[in-house]
Amino acid sequence: MRFQDSAKKVMQQRIQSKQAELQKMAITRATRYADKLSHGLVGKVLDYLDKKPTTDIVFHSELTDEYITLPVVPNPLPTINEPQKNETFNGLRGDIKLIGPLGLRTLSLDNILLPVGKDYSFIRGNGTDGLQCLQFFQAQRQTKAVMRICIIQSDGNEILNMPCVVNDLSYTWDKVGDIKATIGIEEYVYTNTSTQTQSDTGGENKEASKGTATSSTGGKK
């Protein structure tokens, strides 16, 4: 009788020990899953917060109202040069600096890629085909049209919004049929600030009365 009681007691202890072990294992697994889920959500939030905004470079014709979006945005973005025509005079007590007016802003898109009929993964989703971009620049130059360049980030930050002309345009076709171009851009300042309709030729553009488009999709409005 005592032997049976002793065996029963040992069996109960073993069962309790096994139950405690299983409970501990279940708690550990649940804790690990919760930690993994928590870290996953936190990681996604942090990734979203650290995600840098994407950028579009849009050109809009202030004469024909057409616009294009560059299919590939250069990295880094082009440097914007802001000259100022300061002068230095030699005075009796040394050099004297005379602060002059601001000059015309300039920037250059150097060796940018304009894919033609391609679907590369790095092409902007709203980008205009490369050949259409080239034809757009050529047409605007031939008609002496003023363009507006807008560099806009997806978070709404506007880096640049400037009337401009293309001073220099050079391009070449690569072996896969894409275009590589270098575009020299300079600010255009309207001589007549009143809001009037532009000239039909585009050579004497005046500021348009309607707002300019800064849409980031290619094509014609």
C-alpha positions as a Markdown table, in Angstrom:
| # | Residue | x | y | z |
|---|---|---|---|---|
| 1 | Met | 0.0 | 0.0 | 0.0 |
| 2 | Arg | 2.8 | 2.4 | 0.9 |
| 3 | Phe | 4.6 | 1.4 | -2.3 |
| 4 | Gln | 1.5 | 2.3 | -4.4 |
| 5 | Asp | 1.1 | 5.6 | -2.6 |
| 6 | Ser | 4.8 | 6.4 | -3.2 |
| 7 | Ala | 4.6 | 5.5 | -6.9 |
| 8 | Lys | 1.5 | 7.6 | -7.3 |
| 9 | Lys | 3.2 | 10.5 | -5.7 |
| 10 | Val | 6.2 | 10.2 | -7.9 |
| 11 | Met | 3.9 | 10.0 | -11.0 |
| 12 | Gln | 2.0 | 13.2 | -9.9 |
| 13 | Gln | 5.3 | 15.0 | -9.4 |
| 14 | Arg | 6.5 | 14.0 | -12.9 |
| 15 | Ile | 3.2 | 15.1 | -14.4 |
| 16 | Gln | 3.3 | 18.5 | -12.6 |
| 17 | Ser | 6.9 | 18.9 | -13.7 |
| 18 | Lys | 6.0 | 18.2 | -17.3 |
| 19 | Gln | 3.1 | 20.5 | -17.2 |
| 20 | Ala | 5.3 | 23.3 | -15.8 |
| 21 | Glu | 7.8 | 22.6 | -18.5 |
| 22 | Leu | 5.2 | 22.8 | -21.2 |
| 23 | Gln | 3.7 | 25.9 | -19.8 |
| 24 | Lys | 7.1 | 27.5 | -19.7 |
| 25 | Met | 7.8 | 26.5 | -23.3 |
| 26 | Ala | 4.4 | 28.0 | -24.4 |
| 27 | Ile | 5.1 | 31.2 | -22.6 |
| 28 | Thr | 8.6 | 31.4 | -24.2 |
| 29 | Arg | 7.2 | 30.8 | -27.7 |
| 30 | Ala | 4.5 | 33.4 | -27.2 |
| 31 | Thr | 7.0 | 36.0 | -25.9 |
| 32 | Arg | 9.3 | 35.4 | -28.9 |
| 33 | Tyr | 6.4 | 35.7 | -31.3 |
| 34 | Ala | 5.2 | 38.9 | -29.7 |
| 35 | Asp | 8.8 | 40.3 | -29.7 |
| 36 | Lys | 9.2 | 39.4 | -33.4 |
| 37 | Leu | 5.8 | 40.9 | -34.3 |
| 38 | Ser | 6.6 | 44.1 | -32.3 |
| 39 | His | 10.0 | 44.5 | -33.8 |
| 40 | Gly | 8.7 | 43.9 | -37.2 |
| 41 | Leu | 6.0 | 46.6 | -36.9 |
| 42 | Val | 8.5 | 49.0 | -35.3 |
| 43 | Gly | 11.0 | 48.2 | -38.0 |
| 44 | Lys | 8.5 | 49.0 | -40.7 |
| 45 | Val | 7.6 | 52.3 | -39.1 |
| 46 | Leu | 11.2 | 53.2 | -38.7 |
| 47 | Asp | 11.9 | 52.3 | -42.3 |
| 48 | Tyr | 9.0 | 54.5 | -43.4 |
| 49 | Leu | 10.2 | 57.4 | -41.3 |
| 50 | Asp | 13.8 | 57.0 | -42.6 |
| 51 | Lys | 12.6 | 56.6 | -46.2 |
| 52 | Lys | 13.9 | 59.5 | -48.4 |
| 53 | Pro | 11.4 | 61.2 | -50.6 |
| 54 | Thr | 11.6 | 60.5 | -54.4 |
| 55 | Thr | 12.1 | 63.4 | -56.8 |
| 56 | Asp | 10.7 | 64.3 | -60.2 |
| 57 | Ile | 12.2 | 66.8 | -62.6 |
| 58 | Val | 9.5 | 68.3 | -64.8 |
| 59 | Phe | 9.8 | 70.6 | -67.8 |
| 60 | His | 6.8 | 72.7 | -68.9 |
| 61 | Ser | 6.5 | 74.7 | -72.0 |
| 62 | Glu | 5.1 | 78.1 | -71.3 |
| 63 | Leu | 4.3 | 78.5 | -75.0 |
| 64 | Thr | 2.7 | 75.2 | -76.1 |
| 65 | Asp | 1.6 | 74.1 | -72.6 |
| 66 | Glu | 3.2 | 70.7 | -73.0 |
| 67 | Tyr | 5.2 | 69.1 | -70.3 |
| 68 | Ile | 7.6 | 66.1 | -69.7 |
| 69 | Thr | 9.0 | 64.3 | -66.7 |
| 70 | Leu | 12.5 | 63.0 | -66.9 |
| 71 | Pro | 12.4 | 59.2 | -66.9 |
| 72 | Val | 15.6 | 58.9 | -64.8 |
| 73 | Val | 16.5 | 61.4 | -62.1 |
| 74 | Pro | 20.3 | 62.0 | -61.8 |
| 75 | Asn | 21.9 | 61.2 | -58.4 |
| 76 | Pro | 23.0 | 63.5 | -57.0 |
| 77 | Leu | 20.6 | 66.2 | -58.2 |
| 78 | Pro | 22.1 | 68.9 | -60.4 |
| 79 | Thr | 23.9 | 71.7 | -58.7 |
| 80 | Ile | 22.1 | 75.1 | -58.8 |
| 81 | Asn | 24.5 | 77.9 | -59.4 |
| 82 | Glu | 23.4 | 81.4 | -58.1 |
| 83 | Pro | 26.0 | 84.0 | -59.2 |
| 84 | Gln | 26.1 | 87.5 | -57.9 |
| 85 | Lys | 27.8 | 90.4 | -59.8 |
| 86 | Asn | 29.8 | 91.8 | -56.9 |
| 87 | Glu | 32.7 | 94.2 | -57.8 |
| 88 | Thr | 35.9 | 95.0 | -56.0 |
| 89 | Phe | 37.4 | 98.6 | -56.0 |
| 90 | Asn | 40.8 | 99.6 | -54.9 |
| 91 | Gly | 40.3 | 102.4 | -52.3 |
| 92 | Leu | 42.7 | 104.5 | -50.3 |
| 93 | Arg | 42.4 | 102.2 | -47.3 |
| 94 | Gly | 42.3 | 99.0 | -49.3 |
| 95 | Asp | 39.9 | 97.0 | -51.4 |
| 96 | Ile | 36.2 | 97.9 | -51.2 |
| 97 | Lys | 33.5 | 95.4 | -52.1 |
| 98 | Leu | 30.4 | 96.6 | -53.9 |
| 99 | Ile | 27.5 | 94.2 | -53.7 |
| 100 | Gly | 25.9 | 93.8 | -57.1 |
| 101 | Pro | 22.7 | 92.3 | -58.4 |
| 102 | Leu | 22.0 | 88.6 | -58.5 |
| 103 | Gly | 22.9 | 86.9 | -61.8 |
| 104 | Leu | 20.9 | 84.3 | -63.7 |
| 105 | Arg | 20.8 | 80.9 | -62.1 |
| 106 | Thr | 22.2 | 78.0 | -64.0 |
| 107 | Leu | 22.3 | 74.2 | -63.8 |
| 108 | Ser | 23.5 | 71.4 | -65.9 |
| 109 | Leu | 22.0 | 67.9 | -66.4 |
| 110 | Asp | 25.2 | 66.0 | -67.3 |
| 111 | Asn | 25.1 | 62.8 | -69.1 |
| 112 | Ile | 21.5 | 61.9 | -68.1 |
| 113 | Leu | 20.0 | 58.7 | -69.3 |
| 114 | Leu | 16.9 | 58.9 | -71.5 |
| 115 | Pro | 15.7 | 55.3 | -72.1 |
| 116 | Val | 13.8 | 54.8 | -75.4 |
| 117 | Gly | 11.0 | 52.2 | -75.4 |
| 118 | Lys | 12.5 | 50.5 | -72.3 |
| 119 | Asp | 10.9 | 49.4 | -69.0 |
| 120 | Tyr | 13.9 | 49.5 | -66.6 |
| 121 | Ser | 13.1 | 49.1 | -62.9 |
| 122 | Phe | 14.7 | 52.5 | -62.1 |
| 123 | Ile | 12.6 | 54.5 | -64.5 |
| 124 | Arg | 10.2 | 56.9 | -62.8 |
| 125 | Gly | 6.6 | 55.5 | -63.0 |
| 126 | Asn | 5.4 | 58.7 | -64.5 |
| 127 | Gly | 8.5 | 59.3 | -66.6 |
| 128 | Thr | 8.3 | 60.4 | -70.3 |
| 129 | Asp | 9.9 | 58.2 | -73.0 |
| 130 | Gly | 13.5 | 59.4 | -73.7 |
| 131 | Leu | 12.9 | 60.1 | -77.4 |
| 132 | Gln | 9.9 | 62.2 | -76.6 |
| 133 | Cys | 12.0 | 64.2 | -74.1 |
| 134 | Leu | 14.7 | 64.9 | -76.7 |
| 135 | Gln | 12.1 | 66.0 | -79.3 |
| 136 | Phe | 10.4 | 68.2 | -76.7 |
| 137 | Phe | 13.7 | 70.1 | -76.0 |
| 138 | Gln | 14.5 | 70.4 | -79.7 |
| 139 | Ala | 11.0 | 71.7 | -80.5 |
| 140 | Gln | 11.1 | 74.3 | -77.7 |
| 141 | Arg | 14.5 | 75.6 | -78.8 |
| 142 | Gln | 13.3 | 75.8 | -82.4 |
| 143 | Thr | 10.3 | 77.9 | -81.5 |
| 144 | Lys | 12.3 | 80.0 | -79.0 |
| 145 | Ala | 9.9 | 79.0 | -76.2 |
| 146 | Val | 10.5 | 79.6 | -72.6 |
| 147 | Met | 10.3 | 76.5 | -70.4 |
| 148 | Arg | 9.8 | 76.1 | -66.7 |
| 149 | Ile | 11.8 | 73.5 | -64.8 |
| 150 | Cys | 10.4 | 72.2 | -61.6 |
| 151 | Ile | 12.2 | 69.8 | -59.2 |
| 152 | Ile | 9.6 | 68.4 | -56.8 |
| 153 | Gln | 9.9 | 65.8 | -54.1 |
| 154 | Ser | 7.1 | 63.3 | -53.3 |
| 155 | Asp | 6.6 | 64.9 | -49.9 |
| 156 | Gly | 5.6 | 68.2 | -51.5 |
| 157 | Asn | 8.9 | 70.0 | -51.1 |
| 158 | Glu | 9.7 | 72.1 | -54.1 |
| 159 | Ile | 13.4 | 72.4 | -54.7 |
| 160 | Leu | 13.2 | 74.5 | -57.8 |
| 161 | Asn | 10.6 | 76.3 | -59.9 |
| 162 | Met | 12.2 | 78.5 | -62.5 |
| 163 | Pro | 11.5 | 79.8 | -66.0 |
| 164 | Cys | 14.5 | 78.8 | -68.1 |
| 165 | Val | 16.0 | 78.3 | -71.6 |
| 166 | Val | 18.3 | 75.6 | -72.8 |
| 167 | Asn | 21.6 | 77.1 | -73.7 |
| 168 | Asp | 23.3 | 73.9 | -74.7 |
| 169 | Leu | 22.0 | 70.5 | -75.8 |
| 170 | Ser | 24.3 | 67.5 | -76.7 |
| 171 | Tyr | 23.3 | 63.9 | -77.0 |
| 172 | Thr | 24.4 | 60.5 | -78.2 |
| 173 | Trp | 22.7 | 57.1 | -78.8 |
| 174 | Asp | 24.2 | 54.1 | -77.0 |
| 175 | Lys | 24.5 | 50.6 | -78.3 |
| 176 | Val | 21.1 | 49.5 | -76.8 |
| 177 | Gly | 19.2 | 52.3 | -78.4 |
| 178 | Asp | 19.0 | 54.7 | -75.4 |
| 179 | Ile | 19.9 | 58.4 | -75.4 |
| 180 | Lys | 22.5 | 60.0 | -73.2 |
| 181 | Ala | 22.2 | 63.8 | -73.1 |
| 182 | Thr | 23.8 | 66.8 | -71.5 |
| 183 | Ile | 21.5 | 69.9 | -71.1 |
| 184 | Gly | 22.8 | 73.3 | -70.0 |
| 185 | Ile | 19.9 | 75.3 | -68.4 |
| 186 | Glu | 19.8 | 79.0 | -67.6 |
| 187 | Glu | 17.2 | 81.1 | -65.8 |
| 188 | Tyr | 14.9 | 83.3 | -67.9 |
| 189 | Val | 13.7 | 86.6 | -66.5 |
| 190 | Tyr | 10.6 | 88.1 | -67.9 |
| 191 | Thr | 11.1 | 91.7 | -69.1 |
| 192 | Asn | 7.4 | 92.4 | -68.8 |
| 193 | Thr | 6.1 | 91.3 | -65.4 |
| 194 | Ser | 2.4 | 92.1 | -66.2 |
| 195 | Thr | 0.3 | 89.1 | -66.9 |
| 196 | Gln | -0.3 | 89.0 | -70.7 |
| 197 | Thr | -0.7 | 86.4 | -73.3 |
| 198 | Gln | 2.6 | 85.1 | -74.8 |
| 199 | Ser | 3.8 | 85.9 | -78.2 |
| 200 | Asp | 2.7 | 83.5 | -81.0 |
| 201 | Thr | 6.3 | 83.0 | -82.0 |
| 202 | Gly | 7.6 | 82.4 | -78.5 |
| 203 | Gly | 10.6 | 84.8 | -79.1 |
| 204 | Glu | 9.1 | 87.5 | -77.0 |
| 205 | Asn | 7.5 | 85.5 | -74.2 |
| 206 | Lys | 5.6 | 87.4 | -71.5 |
| 207 | Glu | 4.5 | 85.8 | -68.3 |
| 208 | Ala | 1.2 | 83.9 | -68.8 |
| 209 | Ser | -1.9 | 84.9 | -67.0 |
| 210 | Lys | -2.7 | 81.3 | -66.1 |
| 211 | Gly | -0.8 | 79.3 | -63.5 |
| 212 | Thr | 1.9 | 77.0 | -64.9 |
| 213 | Ala | 1.5 | 73.3 | -64.5 |
| 214 | Thr | 3.8 | 71.3 | -62.3 |
| 215 | Ser | 2.2 | 68.0 | -62.8 |
| 216 | Ser | 4.7 | 65.1 | -62.8 |
| 217 | Thr | 3.1 | 63.0 | -65.5 |
| 218 | Gly | 4.4 | 63.2 | -69.0 |
| 219 | Gly | 2.3 | 64.3 | -72.0 |
| 220 | Lys | 0.1 | 67.2 | -72.8 |
| 221 | Lys | -2.5 | 68.7 | -70.5 |
